[in-house]
Amino acid sequence: MSTTTRPTTAEPITPELSARLIADVRKTWPELTDELGARGVQQMAAYLGTVAHSTEPLTPSLRVDLFWHAFILRTAPYTVFCKSIGVDYIHHVPEDNESGTDPEKGRAALTRTTDAIRAAGYDVDAEFWPGEDAADCTETPFVEASDCTQCHAGCHNSPKK
């Protein structure tokens, strides 16, 4: 079990907000435990803390994206969090690619993302990032075999240029 190594990133995420985000994600992922949910909040915070200062798009895994979706809907605390990590707002940018995502490009995007998260000083929790020696994707809730080879719906952050 990994947590971020820079705890200041998740400080604006209070225990109450974390519990609310876990409850929100649980509406889609009923098997989500409190412990795994807390790790999901930390992985989302690590992802957002990394993308806040990235010059290239980085891609969340499906599991991290579930938490990001829950968080972005809570605009007031989400905005406070973004400001606490030095940006006004991190936009969620889905790609409208009706032909699907290229699995090779998706794997490369996830690898680039996890490499960037580590370079930013965070731990990467393998259960949230396909390709990180996690359990067989076909046996893990909310990680389909296709998610092991491509980014979730082709979404990414809005990088600084």
C-alpha positions in Angstrom: 0.0 0.0 0.0 1.5 3.3 -1.1 0.7 6.9 -0.3 2.1 10.1 -1.6 5.5 11.0 -0.3 4.6 14.7 -0.3 1.7 14.8 2.1 1.1 18.5 1.6 -0.5 17.8 -1.7 -3.5 16.0 -0.1 -3.8 18.3 2.9 -6.8 20.2 1.4 -8.5 16.8 1.1 -9.9 16.6 4.6 -11.0 13.2 6.0 -14.6 14.3 5.5 -14.0 15.1 1.9 -12.1 11.9 1.3 -15.0 9.9 2.8 -17.4 11.8 0.5 -15.3 11.1 -2.6 -15.0 7.4 -1.6 -18.8 7.3 -1.2 -19.3 8.9 -4.5 -17.0 6.5 -6.3 -18.7 3.6 -4.5 -21.9 4.4 -6.3 -20.2 3.1 -9.4 -17.8 0.7 -7.8 -19.8 -1.0 -4.9 -17.0 -3.4 -3.9 -14.7 -0.4 -3.1 -13.5 -0.7 0.5 -12.6 2.3 2.7 -9.0 1.3 2.6 -8.8 1.0 -1.1 -10.8 4.2 -1.5 -8.4 6.1 0.7 -5.5 4.8 -1.5 -7.6 5.9 -4.5 -7.9 9.4 -3.1 -4.1 9.5 -2.6 -3.4 8.3 -6.1 -5.8 10.9 -7.5 -4.0 13.6 -5.5 -0.6 12.3 -6.7 -1.8 12.4 -10.3 -3.3 15.9 -10.0 -0.2 17.1 -8.1 1.9 15.9 -11.0 -0.2 17.1 -13.9 -0.5 20.6 -12.3 3.1 21.3 -13.4 3.3 19.0 -16.5 4.0 20.5 -19.9 2.5 17.5 -21.7 -0.8 15.7 -21.3 -0.8 12.9 -18.7 -3.4 10.2 -18.6 -5.2 8.8 -15.5 -6.0 5.1 -15.2 -9.6 4.2 -15.1 -9.6 3.8 -11.3 -7.8 7.2 -10.8 -10.3 8.8 -13.3 -13.2 7.6 -11.2 -11.9 9.6 -8.2 -11.1 12.6 -10.4 -14.6 12.6 -11.8 -16.0 12.5 -8.3 -13.7 15.3 -7.1 -14.2 17.7 -10.1 -18.0 17.6 -9.5 -17.4 19.1 -6.0 -16.2 22.4 -7.5 -15.5 24.4 -4.4 -13.1 21.9 -2.7 -11.7 20.9 -6.1 -10.8 24.6 -6.8 -9.2 25.0 -3.3 -7.1 21.8 -4.0 -6.0 23.1 -7.4 -4.9 26.4 -5.9 -3.1 24.6 -3.1 -0.9 22.9 -5.6 -0.1 26.1 -7.5 -2.7 26.2 -10.3 -6.0 27.8 -10.8 -7.8 24.7 -12.1 -6.9 21.4 -13.8 -9.3 20.8 -16.6 -10.4 17.3 -17.5 -10.1 16.9 -21.2 -11.8 13.9 -22.8 -10.8 13.1 -26.3 -13.6 12.6 -28.8 -12.0 9.8 -30.7 -14.9 7.7 -32.1 -12.4 5.2 -33.6 -11.1 4.2 -30.2 -7.7 4.5 -28.6 -4.5 3.0 -29.9 -3.5 0.4 -27.3 0.2 1.0 -27.9 -0.2 4.7 -27.4 -2.4 4.1 -24.4 0.3 1.9 -22.7 2.9 4.6 -23.5 0.7 7.3 -22.1 0.2 5.4 -18.8 3.9 4.6 -18.6 4.7 8.3 -19.2 2.2 9.2 -16.5 3.5 6.8 -13.8 7.1 7.9 -14.6 6.1 11.5 -14.2 4.3 10.8 -10.9 7.4 9.1 -9.5 9.7 11.9 -10.8 7.4 14.4 -9.0 8.1 12.5 -5.7 5.0 10.4 -5.3 4.5 6.7 -4.9 2.6 4.8 -7.5 0.1 2.2 -6.2 0.1 -0.7 -8.6 -3.6 -1.5 -7.9 -4.5 1.8 -9.5 -2.2 1.7 -12.5 -2.4 -1.1 -15.1 1.0 -2.4 -16.1 2.5 -1.7 -12.6 2.5 -5.4 -11.6 -1.1 -5.2 -10.5 -3.4 -8.2 -10.3 -4.7 -9.7 -13.5 -6.8 -7.0 -15.1 -9.6 -9.4 -16.0 -10.0 -10.2 -12.3 -9.8 -6.7 -10.9 -13.1 -4.7 -10.5 -13.1 -1.6 -12.7 -10.0 -2.6 -14.6 -11.0 -4.4 -17.7 -8.5 -6.1 -20.0 -8.7 -3.2 -22.4 -7.7 -0.8 -19.6 -4.4 -2.6 -19.3 -3.5 -1.5 -22.8 -5.1 1.9 -23.3 -5.9 5.0 -21.4 -9.4 5.4 -20.0 -11.5 7.0 -22.8 -8.5 8.9 -24.0 -8.9 11.6 -21.3 -6.0 13.7 -20.0 -5.3 16.9 -18.1 -4.8 20.4 -19.6 -1.1 20.8 -19.5 0.8 24.1 -19.2 2.4 25.2 -22.4 
